[in-house]
């Protein structure tokens, strides 16, 4: 069931979402070659705790860290460890914060130093996919339109859309209805109502869209080992448009 949030509930969500956005900015200014993914996770943990919030990911279904830190071919749910980030890598950081009884969720993919031309384009296009969908979002928008605009832009640029993972509703729970796919047909699906809060999160691959899960049960990598990028914001649907809560 899709729950619409009241204005009071949306106001309560603004704080954890603000923390998510600021934490991603904080990480983006510090992540660099030579760091381990575990060190990135510590930046996230310390920032969220210092902000008076809790890292939603830590312990979620047994997940052992405060952020998902996914390097190159890792699509999502990369578990932070002693892997050293290198010049030319792309690294997505996906994190959530819990405060006021509500969650906020967001992700960015960072270029580490000078990256190759394809990786640079992949990161840029993935972010653009989010905004292509967002600009069409308002009360009454069919859910399938989000995936349609993401898929259209990704494939027009020669990339593929990861189908195994999706965006989602968010609120008192980190994952709520509806499922927000990154591919779809325009004009299909439930029409979103004002007050619906969702996470739109394109996950785009340079090669094929198929993934496999590693033995840790979390880490999802592209089957062809091509790179993937991830960009996410928490947004609220309004009568005349939508608002991004994590920027």
Secondary structure, 3 states (H helix, E strand, C coil): CCCECCHHHHHHHHHHHHHHHHHHHHHHCCCCCCCEHHHHHHHHHHHHHHCCCEECCCCHHHCCCCEEEEECCEEECCECCCCECCCCCEEEEEEEEEECCEEEEEEEEEECCCCCHHHHHHHHHHHHHHHHHHCCCCCCCEHHHHHHHHHHHHHHCCCEECCCCCEEECCCCCCEEEEECCCCCCCCCCECCCCEEEEEEEEEECCCCCEEECCCCCCEEECCCCCEEEEEEEEEEECCEEEECCC
